[in-house]
Amino acid sequence: MRIPILMYHQIGEPNPKGTPFRGLTVHPSDFTRQMRWMRRLGYRGLSMRDVMPYVRGERQGKVFGITFDDGFRNVFENVTPVLSELGFTATNYFVSHQFDGGNVWDKHVGIPHAPLMSVSEMRAWAQAGNEVGSHTLDHVHLPALPPDEARRQIVQSKDELEQALGSPVTAFCYPYGEQQQEHRDMAREAGYDNATLTVRGRAGADDDVFGLPRVTVSRSTGILRFLQKCLTRYEDSRRRG
């Protein structure tokens, strides 16, 4: 049994046509439609903390994972009510040095500024039953860093998030999906329980829990394509191929 772990970034009004990476912003109405369809089909959306027993094969059920990279404020505003309405949970991967800041790592490629959650919003996200995960201190390219700095980005972000949250942080996501075996080892040694990639595919018990594939959902993903990605073997065959 393989579990789709959905990968989103922003949930809001897409930037104007021609804006780089415009597809990473999904309209709120599209996100809501996707979640309601999955609920209608008998599926439960779960955070990484909640979905991992299913990924490991320890539990069986109609479930899927929901993840958001970067901690954008529009996710807090547009997603939290939908998850609460449906009884779903999700994981958001936060860049711990950018609370109440913005996506500064995107500036050089021409992506417009988008605000990130504040610490209080992050806490409210967690209090609603959702999970706080780590996306390093500064949204860095881990393979480009010396090992000591890569380890600091992985370990210290966990520590800072736990201090701000007051509870354990066990989910990690490699920025840009970039990682090598040494970074998987660092995440494991830091005390995380799992880590996600940007590699396409659904996750299963035969996957390294520190290298889990995800299903990308973009602005142009229509509802039929969305259901195909979640409920068929298409994504798995793409990953193997």
Backbone as CSV, one residue per row, in Angstrom:
resi,resn,N_x,N_y,N_z,CA_x,CA_y,CA_z,C_x,C_y,C_z
1,MET,0.844,-1.195,0.000,0.000,0.000,0.000,0.876,1.240,0.000
2,ARG,0.638,2.139,-0.944,1.432,3.358,-1.033,0.552,4.560,-0.741
3,ILE,1.118,5.516,-0.015,0.367,6.659,0.499,0.790,7.930,-0.229
4,PRO,-0.148,8.687,-0.802,0.221,9.984,-1.374,0.467,11.016,-0.273
5,ILE,1.603,11.668,-0.326,1.908,12.791,0.563,1.919,14.036,-0.323
6,LEU,0.903,14.856,-0.190,0.754,16.012,-1.071,1.737,17.112,-0.698
7,MET,2.297,17.760,-1.710,3.230,18.873,-1.506,2.627,20.155,-2.079
8,TYR,2.371,21.102,-1.196,1.912,22.432,-1.581,2.935,23.464,-1.113
9,HIS,2.799,24.679,-1.643,3.572,25.817,-1.143,2.594,26.902,-0.669
10,GLN,2.178,27.784,-1.576,1.232,28.822,-1.193,-0.196,28.440,-1.587
11,ILE,-1.150,28.908,-0.778,-2.571,28.762,-1.093,-3.163,30.172,-1.081
12,GLY,-3.305,30.749,-2.255,-3.778,32.128,-2.345,-4.027,32.511,-3.795
13,GLU,-4.131,33.805,-4.031,-4.303,34.315,-5.393,-2.972,34.191,-6.134
14,PRO,-2.936,33.494,-7.266,-1.680,33.354,-8.011,-1.148,34.704,-8.483
15,ASN,0.161,34.793,-8.625,0.793,36.002,-9.138,0.423,36.210,-10.609
16,PRO,0.661,37.399,-11.160,0.323,37.669,-12.566,1.016,36.707,-13.532
17,LYS,0.404,36.507,-14.685,0.996,35.649,-15.702,2.404,36.119,-16.037
18,GLY,3.296,35.182,-16.223,4.679,35.509,-16.524,5.571,35.541,-15.305
19,THR,4.977,35.532,-14.097,5.769,35.527,-12.870,6.440,34.164,-12.703
20,PRO,7.738,34.121,-12.394,8.410,32.827,-12.210,7.735,31.981,-11.131
21,PHE,7.625,30.702,-11.396,7.086,29.722,-10.452,5.671,30.083,-9.980
22,ARG,4.914,30.707,-10.857,3.525,31.055,-10.544,2.704,29.820,-10.171
23,GLY,3.091,28.685,-10.745,2.352,27.457,-10.516,2.410,26.935,-9.096
24,LEU,3.328,27.459,-8.265,3.439,26.983,-6.893,2.365,27.557,-5.975
25,THR,1.525,28.453,-6.503,0.423,29.004,-5.714,-0.892,28.410,-6.199
26,VAL,-1.559,27.687,-5.329,-2.849,27.061,-5.636,-3.962,27.959,-5.105
27,HIS,-4.976,28.182,-5.916,-6.082,29.044,-5.490,-6.837,28.387,-4.331
28,PRO,-7.277,29.164,-3.337,-8.000,28.586,-2.195,-9.206,27.748,-2.576
29,SER,-9.946,28.175,-3.595,-11.122,27.397,-3.994,-10.724,26.041,-4.566
30,ASP,-9.590,25.984,-5.261,-9.111,24.709,-5.801,-8.663,23.785,-4.672
31,PHE,-7.942,24.353,-3.701,-7.510,23.540,-2.555,-8.720,22.976,-1.818
32,THR,-9.707,23.815,-1.575,-10.911,23.366,-0.870,-11.608,22.262,-1.637
33,ARG,-11.719,22.417,-2.951,-12.356,21.390,-3.780,-11.587,20.072,-3.685
34,GLN,-10.270,20.134,-3.739,-9.455,18.929,-3.654,-9.679,18.196,-2.331
35,MET,-9.670,18.941,-1.232,-9.845,18.318,0.082,-11.247,17.727,0.239
36,ARG,-12.248,18.439,-0.247,-13.626,17.938,-0.109,-13.859,16.698,-0.954
37,TRP,-13.211,16.630,-2.119,-13.330,15.436,-2.935,-12.693,14.238,-2.237
38,MET,-11.555,14.432,-1.639,-10.909,13.324,-0.940,-11.757,12.867,0.246
39,ARG,-12.349,13.818,0.940,-13.237,13.467,2.059,-14.468,12.724,1.549
40,ARG,-15.021,13.162,0.436,-16.191,12.526,-0.149,-15.883,11.082,-0.546
41,LEU,-14.650,10.830,-0.951,-14.239,9.487,-1.356,-13.818,8.617,-0.173
42,GLY,-13.949,9.165,1.023,-13.679,8.384,2.221,-12.265,8.459,2.747
43,TYR,-11.475,9.420,2.255,-10.088,9.566,2.694,-9.955,10.612,3.802
44,ARG,-8.954,10.417,4.652,-8.611,11.399,5.689,-7.247,11.999,5.375
45,GLY,-7.167,13.321,5.426,-5.896,13.990,5.236,-5.166,14.110,6.561
46,LEU,-3.889,13.758,6.571,-3.135,13.691,7.818,-1.782,14.386,7.716
47,SER,-1.323,14.909,8.850,0.028,15.444,8.965,1.036,14.303,8.871
48,MET,2.297,14.647,8.739,3.331,13.617,8.716,3.339,12.819,10.014
49,ARG,3.164,13.481,11.110,3.110,12.802,12.415,2.004,11.748,12.432
50,ASP,0.855,12.087,11.851,-0.290,11.183,11.886,-0.275,10.133,10.786
51,VAL,0.375,10.447,9.654,0.335,9.516,8.520,1.462,8.485,8.547
52,MET,2.521,8.727,9.327,3.675,7.832,9.288,3.366,6.385,9.665
53,PRO,2.471,6.095,10.615,2.156,4.686,10.860,1.584,3.979,9.633
54,TYR,0.887,4.713,8.774,0.349,4.140,7.541,1.461,3.961,6.508
55,VAL,2.358,4.933,6.428,3.485,4.822,5.498,4.358,3.624,5.855
56,ARG,4.566,3.421,7.153,5.402,2.305,7.602,4.695,0.959,7.492
57,GLY,3.409,0.969,7.195,2.661,-0.278,7.098,2.171,-0.792,8.431
58,GLU,2.264,0.041,9.477,1.816,-0.378,10.806,0.297,-0.268,10.956
59,ARG,-0.318,0.580,10.142,-1.765,0.747,10.148,-2.281,0.737,8.710
60,GLN,-3.551,0.424,8.545,-4.170,0.408,7.228,-5.360,1.362,7.223
61,GLY,-5.593,2.022,6.117,-6.737,2.908,6.031,-6.650,3.804,4.811
62,LYS,-7.748,4.474,4.509,-7.801,5.397,3.374,-7.338,6.773,3.857
63,VAL,-6.041,7.005,3.737,-5.446,8.242,4.240,-4.489,8.819,3.195
64,PHE,-4.167,10.089,3.359,-3.137,10.740,2.555,-2.484,11.815,3.401
65,GLY,-1.237,12.137,3.083,-0.514,13.166,3.821,-0.690,14.533,3.166
66,ILE,-0.664,15.579,3.979,-0.763,16.953,3.486,0.420,17.740,4.044
67,THR,1.249,18.296,3.156,2.395,19.091,3.598,2.448,20.419,2.844
68,PHE,2.991,21.420,3.529,3.191,22.745,2.955,4.624,23.179,3.251
69,ASP,5.327,23.631,2.233,6.698,24.092,2.416,6.730,25.591,2.703
70,ASP,7.579,25.994,3.636,7.997,27.379,3.855,7.223,28.153,4.921
71,GLY,6.000,27.782,5.263,5.279,28.498,6.318,4.614,29.787,5.882
72,PHE,4.047,29.831,4.696,3.418,31.051,4.197,2.163,31.414,4.999
73,ARG,1.984,32.712,5.188,0.822,33.202,5.945,-0.489,32.866,5.247
74,ASN,-0.493,32.874,3.902,-1.751,32.569,3.223,-2.189,31.122,3.450
75,VAL,-1.265,30.250,3.815,-1.646,28.887,4.189,-2.392,28.914,5.524
76,PHE,-1.869,29.667,6.461,-2.560,29.796,7.754,-3.969,30.342,7.566
77,GLU,-4.091,31.365,6.747,-5.377,32.037,6.569,-6.384,31.206,5.770
78,ASN,-5.911,30.538,4.731,-6.821,29.870,3.799,-6.968,28.372,4.007
79,VAL,-6.022,27.782,4.692,-6.024,26.327,4.845,-6.578,25.879,6.193
80,THR,-6.204,26.584,7.265,-6.601,26.156,8.608,-8.106,25.937,8.737
81,PRO,-8.957,26.850,8.237,-10.408,26.618,8.362,-10.890,25.381,7.600
82,VAL,-10.294,25.119,6.451,-10.703,23.960,5.654,-10.339,22.667,6.373
83,LEU,-9.124,22.604,6.907,-8.708,21.412,7.638,-9.607,21.179,8.847
84,SER,-9.919,22.239,9.573,-10.784,22.111,10.751,-12.167,21.634,10.364
85,GLU,-12.696,22.161,9.277,-14.034,21.766,8.807,-14.101,20.276,8.488
86,LEU,-13.040,19.759,7.875,-13.047,18.377,7.407,-12.464,17.389,8.404
87,GLY,-11.875,17.882,9.486,-11.232,17.002,10.446,-9.904,16.458,9.976
88,PHE,-9.239,17.204,9.078,-7.931,16.822,8.568,-6.828,17.504,9.393
89,THR,-5.622,16.987,9.282,-4.441,17.642,9.840,-3.391,17.759,8.744
90,ALA,-2.412,18.646,8.936,-1.363,18.846,7.929,-0.078,19.270,8.606
91,THR,1.012,19.140,7.869,2.329,19.580,8.334,2.768,20.787,7.528
92,ASN,3.287,21.795,8.213,3.904,22.940,7.545,5.369,22.978,7.951
93,TYR,6.251,23.082,6.975,7.694,23.125,7.222,8.148,24.580,7.289
94,PHE,8.592,25.014,8.461,8.929,26.405,8.707,10.434,26.670,8.581
95,VAL,10.761,27.844,8.064,12.132,28.344,8.014,12.311,29.176,9.283
96,SER,13.051,28.651,10.238,12.974,29.189,11.602,13.546,30.597,11.764
97,HIS,14.356,31.080,10.825,14.881,32.452,10.920,14.029,33.458,10.146
98,GLN,12.874,33.031,9.665,12.051,33.937,8.863,10.624,34.091,9.403
99,PHE,10.412,33.871,10.692,9.083,34.116,11.242,8.714,35.581,11.066
100,ASP,7.507,35.812,10.564,7.008,37.167,10.293,7.865,37.862,9.237
101,GLY,8.582,37.067,8.464,9.427,37.593,7.390,8.830,37.261,6.038
102,GLY,9.695,36.822,5.125,9.221,36.519,3.780,10.141,35.548,3.077
103,ASN,9.787,35.213,1.864,10.526,34.233,1.058,11.740,34.886,0.407
104,VAL,12.681,35.310,1.220,13.865,36.023,0.730,14.711,35.157,-0.196
105,TRP,14.631,33.853,-0.050,15.426,32.948,-0.890,14.938,32.923,-2.337
106,ASP,13.729,33.463,-2.586,13.159,33.471,-3.930,13.460,34.755,-4.710
107,LYS,13.976,35.758,-4.050,14.112,37.088,-4.667,14.962,37.053,-5.923
108,HIS,16.047,36.280,-5.899,16.994,36.300,-7.015,16.430,35.701,-8.297
109,VAL,15.322,34.942,-8.194,14.716,34.372,-9.397,13.449,35.124,-9.801
110,GLY,13.180,36.231,-9.136,12.074,37.087,-9.538,10.715,36.738,-8.971
111,ILE,10.665,35.864,-7.959,9.390,35.553,-7.321,9.043,36.666,-6.342
112,PRO,7.846,37.236,-6.420,7.481,38.336,-5.528,7.508,37.942,-4.054
113,HIS,7.693,38.956,-3.220,7.670,38.758,-1.772,6.314,38.205,-1.341
114,ALA,6.339,37.224,-0.444,5.116,36.698,0.157,5.375,36.537,1.647
115,PRO,4.501,37.064,2.495,4.737,37.011,3.943,4.621,35.603,4.510
116,LEU,5.439,35.351,5.520,5.437,34.082,6.237,4.761,34.263,7.603
117,MET,4.356,33.168,8.187,3.676,33.214,9.478,4.565,33.803,10.573
118,SER,3.923,34.427,11.549,4.591,34.864,12.764,4.661,33.681,13.732
119,VAL,5.375,33.841,14.827,5.440,32.784,15.834,4.049,32.508,16.393
120,SER,3.271,33.554,16.644,1.925,33.349,17.192,1.036,32.600,16.204
121,GLU,1.184,32.871,14.920,0.407,32.140,13.915,0.862,30.687,13.823
122,MET,2.163,30.476,13.927,2.684,29.112,13.949,2.102,28.336,15.133
123,ARG,2.038,28.974,16.289,1.464,28.314,17.463,-0.022,28.029,17.261
124,ALA,-0.746,28.959,16.654,-2.167,28.750,16.391,-2.367,27.611,15.404
125,TRP,-1.477,27.511,14.419,-1.503,26.398,13.466,-1.406,25.077,14.222
126,ALA,-0.478,24.997,15.158,-0.290,23.772,15.931,-1.457,23.523,16.880
127,GLN,-1.978,24.569,17.483,-3.091,24.417,18.418,-4.353,23.919,17.724
128,ALA,-4.441,24.144,16.413,-5.581,23.648,15.643,-5.440,22.171,15.312
129,GLY,-4.356,21.544,15.771,-4.150,20.119,15.549,-3.163,19.795,14.456
130,ASN,-2.565,20.830,13.871,-1.619,20.630,12.779,-0.190,20.519,13.298
131,GLU,0.717,20.149,12.405,2.095,19.878,12.807,3.050,20.948,12.306
132,VAL,4.032,21.247,13.140,5.134,22.141,12.787,6.349,21.290,12.443
133,GLY,6.860,21.460,11.232,8.066,20.769,10.807,9.162,21.777,10.501
134,SER,10.366,21.291,10.283,11.519,22.160,10.016,11.912,22.143,8.545
135,HIS,12.323,23.343,8.085,12.800,23.528,6.708,14.145,24.257,6.741
136,THR,14.925,23.973,7.775,16.224,24.580,8.103,16.067,25.993,8.664
137,LEU,17.191,26.579,9.017,17.206,27.943,9.568,16.928,28.985,8.499
138,ASP,17.498,28.786,7.300,17.527,29.846,6.292,17.120,29.406,4.885
139,HIS,16.510,28.257,4.739,16.112,27.736,3.422,17.330,27.647,2.492
140,VAL,18.275,26.831,2.891,19.578,26.755,2.209,19.663,25.562,1.256
141,HIS,20.660,25.616,0.369,21.009,24.478,-0.482,21.972,23.600,0.328
142,LEU,21.477,22.579,0.957,22.309,21.792,1.871,23.555,21.200,1.219
143,PRO,23.476,20.616,0.009,24.689,20.032,-0.579,25.781,21.056,-0.888
144,ALA,25.437,22.337,-0.953,26.430,23.375,-1.251,27.162,23.849,0.000
145,LEU,26.745,23.385,1.167,27.315,23.862,2.429,28.376,22.909,2.968
146,PRO,29.340,23.436,3.733,30.244,22.541,4.458,29.426,21.684,5.424
147,PRO,29.868,20.471,5.711,29.091,19.577,6.575,28.683,20.180,7.914
148,ASP,29.585,20.920,8.552,29.256,21.500,9.858,28.120,22.504,9.758
149,GLU,28.086,23.305,8.690,27.018,24.285,8.528,25.710,23.597,8.149
150,ALA,25.787,22.570,7.323,24.574,21.817,6.986,23.972,21.199,8.244
151,ARG,24.825,20.640,9.071,24.335,20.048,10.331,23.721,21.114,11.229
152,ARG,24.330,22.277,11.296,23.775,23.356,12.115,22.388,23.767,11.613
153,GLN,22.232,23.866,10.309,20.939,24.236,9.728,19.858,23.213,10.086
154,ILE,20.223,21.952,10.118,19.267,20.880,10.398,18.973,20.772,11.889
155,VAL,20.012,20.821,12.707,19.860,20.612,14.142,19.300,21.851,14.844
156,GLN,19.885,23.014,14.563,19.489,24.216,15.291,18.075,24.660,14.942
157,SER,17.651,24.420,13.695,16.273,24.783,13.336,15.286,23.971,14.170
158,LYS,15.577,22.721,14.388,14.733,21.878,15.237,14.679,22.446,16.656
159,ASP,15.845,22.787,17.197,15.907,23.314,18.558,15.128,24.625,18.688
160,GLU,15.305,25.519,17.721,14.633,26.819,17.798,13.119,26.681,17.659
161,LEU,12.671,25.815,16.778,11.236,25.599,16.616,10.636,24.983,17.872
162,GLU,11.346,24.044,18.468,10.838,23.411,19.690,10.747,24.413,20.837
163,GLN,11.713,25.314,20.921,11.658,26.341,21.957,10.484,27.280,21.744
164,ALA,10.239,27.660,20.497,9.138,28.579,20.194,7.786,27.901,20.371
165,LEU,7.736,26.596,20.086,6.478,25.861,20.105,6.173,25.261,21.471
166,GLY,7.231,24.842,22.159,7.045,24.187,23.452,6.700,22.717,23.337
167,SER,6.987,22.111,22.190,6.738,20.685,21.993,7.686,20.161,20.918
168,PRO,7.839,18.829,20.832,8.809,18.264,19.888,8.484,18.554,18.424
169,VAL,9.540,18.693,17.632,9.438,18.844,16.180,10.134,17.638,15.566
170,THR,9.375,16.809,14.845,9.919,15.535,14.371,9.903,15.373,12.860
171,ALA,9.358,16.368,12.137,9.274,16.281,10.670,10.242,17.273,10.039
172,PHE,10.944,16.839,9.013,11.919,17.694,8.331,11.688,17.624,6.830
173,CYS,11.987,18.723,6.145,11.910,18.777,4.689,13.172,19.445,4.155
174,TYR,13.844,18.806,3.188,15.059,19.362,2.594,14.688,20.510,1.653
175,PRO,15.207,21.723,1.882,14.901,22.830,0.958,15.280,22.477,-0.475
176,TYR,14.409,22.814,-1.404,14.580,22.513,-2.829,14.603,21.006,-3.108
177,GLY,14.394,20.206,-2.087,14.495,18.753,-2.240,15.926,18.262,-2.354
178,GLU,16.891,19.144,-2.115,18.305,18.810,-2.322,18.895,18.147,-1.084
179,GLN,19.487,16.984,-1.290,20.084,16.265,-0.165,20.988,15.163,-0.679
180,GLN,21.840,14.719,0.197,22.694,13.563,-0.050,22.572,12.644,1.157
181,GLN,23.169,11.489,1.091,23.034,10.541,2.190,23.487,11.142,3.518
182,GLU,24.517,11.975,3.488,24.994,12.561,4.739,23.938,13.457,5.383
183,HIS,23.090,14.086,4.570,22.053,14.946,5.128,20.911,14.117,5.713
184,ARG,20.634,12.975,5.104,19.660,12.059,5.694,20.166,11.578,7.052
185,ASP,21.455,11.269,7.109,22.039,10.822,8.373,21.977,11.928,9.425
186,MET,22.231,13.165,9.005,22.159,14.292,9.942,20.749,14.466,10.505
187,ALA,19.757,14.324,9.633,18.367,14.463,10.082,18.018,13.361,11.083
188,ARG,18.465,12.169,10.793,18.209,11.048,11.705,18.891,11.285,13.052
189,GLU,20.152,11.693,12.995,20.914,11.909,14.223,20.371,13.082,15.035
190,ALA,19.756,14.054,14.357,19.187,15.213,15.049,17.930,14.856,15.836
191,GLY,17.333,13.708,15.548,16.152,13.283,16.279,14.845,13.447,15.545
192,TYR,14.918,13.753,14.251,13.688,13.782,13.459,13.187,12.358,13.258
193,ASP,11.909,12.239,12.957,11.289,10.948,12.701,11.198,10.644,11.210
194,ASN,11.155,11.696,10.376,10.977,11.517,8.936,11.425,12.772,8.206
195,ALA,11.653,12.648,6.916,12.050,13.791,6.090,11.548,13.571,4.671
196,THR,11.086,14.654,4.051,10.480,14.567,2.719,11.338,15.228,1.651
197,LEU,11.121,14.741,0.409,11.822,15.213,-0.776,10.836,15.930,-1.699
198,THR,11.322,16.298,-2.883,10.443,16.775,-3.949,10.343,15.728,-5.066
199,VAL,10.941,14.567,-4.865,10.847,13.468,-5.818,9.387,13.035,-5.923
200,ARG,8.913,12.825,-7.157,7.523,12.444,-7.364,7.279,10.993,-7.002
201,GLY,6.167,10.754,-6.364,5.781,9.392,-6.041,4.992,9.325,-4.761
202,ARG,4.403,8.170,-4.530,3.700,7.916,-3.287,4.611,7.121,-2.365
203,ALA,4.428,7.273,-1.072,5.346,6.702,-0.089,4.850,5.354,0.417
204,GLY,5.799,4.491,0.723,5.448,3.176,1.244,6.515,2.651,2.186
205,ALA,6.250,1.467,2.717,7.127,0.889,3.733,8.523,0.583,3.218
206,ASP,8.694,0.496,1.902,10.011,0.202,1.346,10.852,1.463,1.133
207,ASP,10.290,2.630,1.433,11.036,3.883,1.292,11.837,4.190,2.547
208,ASP,12.968,4.835,2.369,13.726,5.393,3.494,12.873,6.503,4.103
209,VAL,12.591,6.453,5.396,11.731,7.467,6.014,12.403,8.842,6.041
210,PHE,13.692,8.895,5.722,14.384,10.178,5.618,14.597,10.578,4.152
211,GLY,13.809,9.960,3.280,13.828,10.301,1.862,12.496,9.975,1.224
212,LEU,11.420,10.528,1.783,10.075,10.190,1.325,9.663,11.030,0.120
213,PRO,9.130,10.390,-0.919,8.650,11.131,-2.095,7.314,11.804,-1.782
214,ARG,6.947,12.777,-2.623,5.662,13.464,-2.451,4.977,13.648,-3.801
215,VAL,3.715,14.007,-3.730,2.900,14.275,-4.907,2.737,15.783,-5.032
216,THR,3.299,16.366,-6.078,3.238,17.810,-6.276,1.844,18.234,-6.721
217,VAL,1.304,19.270,-6.062,0.039,19.869,-6.476,0.319,21.317,-6.847
218,SER,0.025,21.686,-8.087,0.306,23.034,-8.582,-0.976,23.755,-8.967
219,ARG,-0.827,25.005,-9.363,-1.975,25.832,-9.752,-2.775,25.196,-10.872
220,SER,-2.097,24.561,-11.801,-2.755,24.019,-12.988,-3.281,22.592,-12.804
221,THR,-3.141,22.033,-11.595,-3.611,20.673,-11.354,-5.131,20.675,-11.220
222,GLY,-5.836,20.280,-12.278,-7.289,20.194,-12.233,-7.740,19.052,-11.345
223,ILE,-9.031,19.015,-11.034,-9.498,18.027,-10.066,-9.321,16.602,-10.564
224,LEU,-9.532,16.337,-11.851,-9.348,14.972,-12.348,-7.885,14.561,-12.286
225,ARG,-7.009,15.482,-12.662,-5.565,15.191,-12.577,-5.148,15.007,-11.111
226,PHE,-5.720,15.807,-10.244,-5.424,15.689,-8.817,-5.793,14.294,-8.315
227,LEU,-6.987,13.836,-8.650,-7.427,12.520,-8.195,-6.580,11.417,-8.813
228,GLN,-6.165,11.604,-10.064,-5.275,10.630,-10.690,-3.957,10.534,-9.934
229,LYS,-3.393,11.670,-9.572,-2.128,11.693,-8.835,-2.253,10.981,-7.493
230,CYS,-3.402,11.183,-6.825,-3.578,10.649,-5.475,-3.961,9.167,-5.463
231,LEU,-4.766,8.756,-6.431,-5.448,7.477,-6.308,-5.011,6.424,-7.311
232,THR,-4.097,6.743,-8.214,-3.625,5.753,-9.176,-2.128,5.538,-9.017
233,ARG,-1.592,4.621,-9.776,-0.160,4.294,-9.698,0.692,5.196,-10.590
234,TYR,0.068,6.223,-11.203,0.796,7.065,-12.152,2.055,7.659,-11.542
235,GLU,1.924,8.277,-10.375,3.072,8.942,-9.769,4.169,7.947,-9.427
236,ASP,3.783,6.760,-8.972,4.788,5.757,-8.625,5.568,5.299,-9.849
237,SER,4.866,5.124,-10.981,5.546,4.693,-12.191,6.476,5.789,-12.704
238,ARG,6.073,7.060,-12.516,6.946,8.164,-12.935,8.234,8.170,-12.111
239,ARG,8.110,7.878,-10.816,9.282,7.882,-9.960,10.234,6.756,-10.355
240,ARG,9.686,5.583,-10.642,10.543,4.446,-11.025,11.153,4.630,-12.406
241,GLY,10.388,5.345,-13.287,10.848,5.484,-14.653,11.878,6.560,-14.833
